[in-house]
Amino acid sequence: WLPFPTKPYFSWYALLWHILFSQPPCRMYYPLDPFYETNCPDITAYICATNGHTYQNECFFCVDQWEFGPHIKFKRHGKCS
């Protein structure tokens, strides 16, 4: 008996968990130089933040969080209602 699902099911479960609950890896988008402008990719993968704003993708969310402060938090993937 195993306390976790079988391997194929576990892979899908892990992927679903990651998609629904994982937060964006913001550190990779933070500029090293404060005067450097980050160029976010033109990809649509909406992020809803706690400020009620829908960001085009995690890069735009992370840059706003870096510029305006940690009070902007990840809420969920997808558009805000």
VMD Tcl script that builds the backbone (N, CA, C; Angstrom):
set m [mol new atoms 243]
animate dup $m
set s [atomselect $m all]
$s set {name element resname resid chain x y z} {
  {N N TRP 1 A 0.838 -1.181 0.000}
  {CA C TRP 1 A 0.000 0.000 0.000}
  {C C TRP 1 A 0.876 1.236 0.000}
  {N N LEU 2 A 0.542 2.208 -0.859}
  {CA C LEU 2 A 1.302 3.454 -0.937}
  {C C LEU 2 A 0.417 4.606 -0.486}
  {N N PRO 3 A 0.948 5.538 0.287}
  {CA C PRO 3 A 0.133 6.653 0.789}
  {C C PRO 3 A -0.117 7.750 -0.240}
  {N N PHE 4 A 0.301 7.525 -1.487}
  {CA C PHE 4 A 0.097 8.524 -2.530}
  {C C PHE 4 A -0.404 7.824 -3.786}
  {N N PRO 5 A -1.015 8.570 -4.707}
  {CA C PRO 5 A -1.572 7.961 -5.916}
  {C C PRO 5 A -0.494 7.305 -6.773}
  {N N THR 6 A -0.941 6.441 -7.679}
  {CA C THR 6 A -0.001 5.791 -8.588}
  {C C THR 6 A 0.676 6.814 -9.480}
  {N N LYS 7 A 1.755 6.415 -10.102}
  {CA C LYS 7 A 2.613 7.354 -10.820}
  {C C LYS 7 A 1.890 8.191 -11.887}
  {N N PRO 8 A 1.166 7.606 -12.866}
  {CA C PRO 8 A 0.520 8.472 -13.868}
  {C C PRO 8 A -0.481 9.444 -13.249}
  {N N TYR 9 A -1.279 8.965 -12.295}
  {CA C TYR 9 A -2.245 9.839 -11.637}
  {C C TYR 9 A -1.523 10.916 -10.840}
  {N N PHE 10 A -0.448 10.541 -10.172}
  {CA C PHE 10 A 0.311 11.496 -9.378}
  {C C PHE 10 A 0.878 12.599 -10.264}
  {N N SER 11 A 1.329 12.279 -11.462}
  {CA C SER 11 A 1.862 13.290 -12.379}
  {C C SER 11 A 0.787 14.305 -12.745}
  {N N TRP 12 A -0.407 13.820 -13.066}
  {CA C TRP 12 A -1.493 14.736 -13.409}
  {C C TRP 12 A -1.927 15.545 -12.193}
  {N N TYR 13 A -1.952 14.905 -11.042}
  {CA C TYR 13 A -2.317 15.592 -9.809}
  {C C TYR 13 A -1.309 16.695 -9.501}
  {N N ALA 14 A -0.022 16.405 -9.648}
  {CA C ALA 14 A 1.022 17.398 -9.386}
  {C C ALA 14 A 0.922 18.555 -10.368}
  {N N LEU 15 A 0.659 18.253 -11.632}
  {CA C LEU 15 A 0.518 19.305 -12.636}
  {C C LEU 15 A -0.685 20.186 -12.317}
  {N N LEU 16 A -1.798 19.585 -11.976}
  {CA C LEU 16 A -2.993 20.357 -11.627}
  {C C LEU 16 A -2.738 21.218 -10.395}
  {N N TRP 17 A -2.098 20.663 -9.375}
  {CA C TRP 17 A -1.764 21.416 -8.164}
  {C C TRP 17 A -0.882 22.608 -8.518}
  {N N HIS 18 A 0.118 22.388 -9.365}
  {CA C HIS 18 A 1.036 23.456 -9.769}
  {C C HIS 18 A 0.284 24.566 -10.496}
  {N N ILE 19 A -0.578 24.206 -11.424}
  {CA C ILE 19 A -1.315 25.200 -12.205}
  {C C ILE 19 A -2.250 26.013 -11.313}
  {N N LEU 20 A -2.928 25.358 -10.396}
  {CA C LEU 20 A -3.925 26.044 -9.583}
  {C C LEU 20 A -3.346 26.842 -8.423}
  {N N PHE 21 A -2.268 26.367 -7.818}
  {CA C PHE 21 A -1.835 26.963 -6.564}
  {C C PHE 21 A -0.419 27.529 -6.550}
  {N N SER 22 A 0.344 27.317 -7.593}
  {CA C SER 22 A 1.723 27.803 -7.546}
  {C C SER 22 A 1.785 29.296 -7.835}
  {N N GLN 23 A 2.683 29.950 -7.173}
  {CA C GLN 23 A 2.869 31.373 -7.380}
  {C C GLN 23 A 3.938 31.592 -8.442}
  {N N PRO 24 A 3.849 32.697 -9.162}
  {CA C PRO 24 A 4.844 32.978 -10.195}
  {C C PRO 24 A 6.246 33.123 -9.603}
  {N N PRO 25 A 7.273 32.694 -10.339}
  {CA C PRO 25 A 8.660 32.824 -9.879}
  {C C PRO 25 A 9.165 34.244 -10.124}
  {N N CYS 26 A 8.755 35.172 -9.292}
  {CA C CYS 26 A 9.013 36.588 -9.555}
  {C C CYS 26 A 10.488 36.975 -9.570}
  {N N ARG 27 A 11.301 36.292 -8.821}
  {CA C ARG 27 A 12.715 36.686 -8.774}
  {C C ARG 27 A 13.356 36.689 -10.152}
  {N N MET 28 A 12.923 35.825 -11.031}
  {CA C MET 28 A 13.535 35.766 -12.358}
  {C C MET 28 A 13.186 36.996 -13.205}
  {N N TYR 29 A 12.177 37.752 -12.822}
  {CA C TYR 29 A 11.788 38.941 -13.573}
  {C C TYR 29 A 12.319 40.235 -12.967}
  {N N TYR 30 A 12.853 40.183 -11.767}
  {CA C TYR 30 A 13.349 41.401 -11.133}
  {C C TYR 30 A 14.618 41.861 -11.838}
  {N N PRO 31 A 14.683 43.139 -12.212}
  {CA C PRO 31 A 15.897 43.643 -12.868}
  {C C PRO 31 A 17.060 43.716 -11.886}
  {N N LEU 32 A 18.250 43.440 -12.381}
  {CA C LEU 32 A 19.446 43.527 -11.547}
  {C C LEU 32 A 19.837 44.977 -11.308}
  {N N ASP 33 A 19.606 45.802 -12.306}
  {CA C ASP 33 A 19.926 47.221 -12.229}
  {C C ASP 33 A 18.608 47.987 -12.063}
  {N N PRO 34 A 18.480 48.846 -11.057}
  {CA C PRO 34 A 17.220 49.576 -10.844}
  {C C PRO 34 A 16.797 50.448 -12.027}
  {N N PHE 35 A 17.737 50.813 -12.892}
  {CA C PHE 35 A 17.411 51.659 -14.042}
  {C C PHE 35 A 17.127 50.841 -15.296}
  {N N TYR 36 A 17.188 49.531 -15.176}
  {CA C TYR 36 A 16.944 48.639 -16.302}
  {C C TYR 36 A 15.446 48.430 -16.466}
  {N N GLU 37 A 14.979 48.496 -17.699}
  {CA C GLU 37 A 13.563 48.243 -17.963}
  {C C GLU 37 A 13.383 46.785 -18.363}
  {N N THR 38 A 12.462 46.121 -17.736}
  {CA C THR 38 A 12.183 44.731 -18.060}
  {C C THR 38 A 11.261 44.674 -19.259}
  {N N ASN 39 A 11.596 43.846 -20.211}
  {CA C ASN 39 A 10.750 43.640 -21.385}
  {C C ASN 39 A 10.015 42.321 -21.219}
  {N N CYS 40 A 8.751 42.412 -20.865}
  {CA C CYS 40 A 7.953 41.206 -20.671}
  {C C CYS 40 A 7.505 40.655 -22.021}
  {N N PRO 41 A 7.417 39.333 -22.138}
  {CA C PRO 41 A 6.979 38.732 -23.400}
  {C C PRO 41 A 5.502 39.022 -23.661}
  {N N ASP 42 A 5.149 39.056 -24.935}
  {CA C ASP 42 A 3.767 39.319 -25.334}
  {C C ASP 42 A 2.997 37.992 -25.376}
  {N N ILE 43 A 2.870 37.390 -24.208}
  {CA C ILE 43 A 2.171 36.112 -24.066}
  {C C ILE 43 A 0.970 36.342 -23.157}
  {N N THR 44 A -0.157 35.759 -23.520}
  {CA C THR 44 A -1.351 35.901 -22.698}
  {C C THR 44 A -1.513 34.674 -21.810}
  {N N ALA 45 A -1.295 34.867 -20.530}
  {CA C ALA 45 A -1.496 33.834 -19.503}
  {C C ALA 45 A -1.881 34.608 -18.246}
  {N N TYR 46 A -3.144 34.996 -18.158}
  {CA C TYR 46 A -3.609 35.950 -17.160}
  {C C TYR 46 A -3.306 35.539 -15.722}
  {N N ILE 47 A -2.996 36.561 -14.924}
  {CA C ILE 47 A -2.750 36.423 -13.491}
  {C C ILE 47 A -3.660 37.418 -12.781}
  {N N CYS 48 A -4.387 36.963 -11.784}
  {CA C CYS 48 A -5.222 37.843 -10.971}
  {C C CYS 48 A -4.479 38.134 -9.675}
  {N N ALA 49 A -4.382 39.402 -9.323}
  {CA C ALA 49 A -3.688 39.809 -8.101}
  {C C ALA 49 A -4.693 40.270 -7.053}
  {N N THR 50 A -4.217 40.381 -5.819}
  {CA C THR 50 A -5.093 40.782 -4.717}
  {C C THR 50 A -5.557 42.227 -4.835}
  {N N ASN 51 A -4.916 43.019 -5.696}
  {CA C ASN 51 A -5.362 44.394 -5.906}
  {C C ASN 51 A -6.510 44.467 -6.907}
  {N N GLY 52 A -6.989 43.306 -7.380}
  {CA C GLY 52 A -8.106 43.265 -8.313}
  {C C GLY 52 A -7.718 43.490 -9.751}
  {N N HIS 53 A -6.432 43.620 -10.025}
  {CA C HIS 53 A -5.951 43.869 -11.382}
  {C C HIS 53 A -5.616 42.549 -12.062}
  {N N THR 54 A -6.014 42.435 -13.338}
  {CA C THR 54 A -5.641 41.276 -14.140}
  {C C THR 54 A -4.417 41.642 -14.955}
  {N N TYR 55 A -3.366 40.868 -14.793}
  {CA C TYR 55 A -2.121 41.094 -15.528}
  {C C TYR 55 A -2.065 40.150 -16.717}
  {N N GLN 56 A -1.450 40.610 -17.803}
  {CA C GLN 56 A -1.375 39.812 -19.025}
  {C C GLN 56 A -0.637 38.496 -18.794}
  {N N ASN 57 A 0.413 38.533 -17.999}
  {CA C ASN 57 A 1.146 37.316 -17.654}
  {C C ASN 57 A 1.935 37.548 -16.368}
  {N N GLU 58 A 2.624 36.527 -15.911}
  {CA C GLU 58 A 3.329 36.609 -14.628}
  {C C GLU 58 A 4.440 37.640 -14.637}
  {N N CYS 59 A 5.035 37.909 -15.773}
  {CA C CYS 59 A 6.093 38.915 -15.849}
  {C C CYS 59 A 5.553 40.292 -15.483}
  {N N PHE 60 A 4.433 40.690 -16.074}
  {CA C PHE 60 A 3.846 41.996 -15.770}
  {C C PHE 60 A 3.445 42.086 -14.293}
  {N N PHE 61 A 2.898 41.003 -13.759}
  {CA C PHE 61 A 2.545 40.959 -12.343}
  {C C PHE 61 A 3.784 41.148 -11.477}
  {N N CYS 62 A 4.828 40.413 -11.770}
  {CA C CYS 62 A 6.046 40.453 -10.955}
  {C C CYS 62 A 6.727 41.815 -11.011}
  {N N VAL 63 A 6.743 42.428 -12.174}
  {CA C VAL 63 A 7.358 43.751 -12.302}
  {C C VAL 63 A 6.569 44.771 -11.488}
  {N N ASP 64 A 5.242 44.712 -11.538}
  {CA C ASP 64 A 4.428 45.619 -10.716}
  {C C ASP 64 A 4.672 45.375 -9.232}
  {N N GLN 65 A 4.775 44.121 -8.848}
  {CA C GLN 65 A 5.043 43.796 -7.449}
  {C C GLN 65 A 6.405 44.344 -7.029}
  {N N TRP 66 A 7.380 44.252 -7.906}
  {CA C TRP 66 A 8.723 44.767 -7.609}
  {C C TRP 66 A 8.701 46.295 -7.500}
  {N N GLU 67 A 7.974 46.957 -8.413}
  {CA C GLU 67 A 7.949 48.421 -8.442}
  {C C GLU 67 A 7.098 49.022 -7.327}
  {N N PHE 68 A 5.945 48.427 -7.036}
  {CA C PHE 68 A 4.984 49.058 -6.134}
  {C C PHE 68 A 4.895 48.425 -4.750}
  {N N GLY 69 A 5.558 47.305 -4.553}
  {CA C GLY 69 A 5.624 46.736 -3.215}
  {C C GLY 69 A 4.976 45.379 -3.063}
  {N N PRO 70 A 5.339 44.708 -1.979}
  {CA C PRO 70 A 4.857 43.347 -1.741}
  {C C PRO 70 A 3.388 43.258 -1.319}
  {N N HIS 71 A 2.721 44.398 -1.176}
  {CA C HIS 71 A 1.289 44.340 -0.848}
  {C C HIS 71 A 0.482 43.803 -2.032}
  {N N ILE 72 A 1.051 43.845 -3.245}
  {CA C ILE 72 A 0.412 43.231 -4.409}
  {C C ILE 72 A 0.782 41.754 -4.366}
  {N N LYS 73 A -0.202 40.911 -4.181}
  {CA C LYS 73 A 0.054 39.478 -4.032}
  {C C LYS 73 A -0.692 38.685 -5.104}
  {N N PHE 74 A -0.143 37.539 -5.409}
  {CA C PHE 74 A -0.764 36.607 -6.340}
  {C C PHE 74 A -2.054 36.073 -5.718}
  {N N LYS 75 A -3.137 36.098 -6.504}
  {CA C LYS 75 A -4.403 35.538 -6.020}
  {C C LYS 75 A -4.681 34.209 -6.714}
  {N N ARG 76 A -4.653 34.233 -8.062}
  {CA C ARG 76 A -4.893 33.001 -8.812}
  {C C ARG 76 A -4.528 33.207 -10.276}
  {N N HIS 77 A -4.416 32.101 -10.991}
  {CA C HIS 77 A -4.228 32.159 -12.433}
  {C C HIS 77 A -5.581 32.455 -13.065}
  {N N GLY 78 A -5.587 33.227 -14.140}
  {CA C GLY 78 A -6.822 33.586 -14.819}
  {C C GLY 78 A -7.193 35.033 -14.556}
  {N N LYS 79 A -8.240 35.484 -15.240}
  {CA C LYS 79 A -8.695 36.867 -15.091}
  {C C LYS 79 A -9.406 37.061 -13.761}
  {N N CYS 80 A -9.301 38.278 -13.235}
  {CA C CYS 80 A -10.079 38.639 -12.046}
  {C C CYS 80 A -11.525 38.851 -12.484}
  {N N SER 81 A -12.466 38.540 -11.648}
  {CA C SER 81 A -13.886 38.701 -12.007}
  {C C SER 81 A -14.326 40.125 -11.842}
}
mol reanalyze $m
mol bondsrecalc $m
mol representation Tube
mol addrep $m
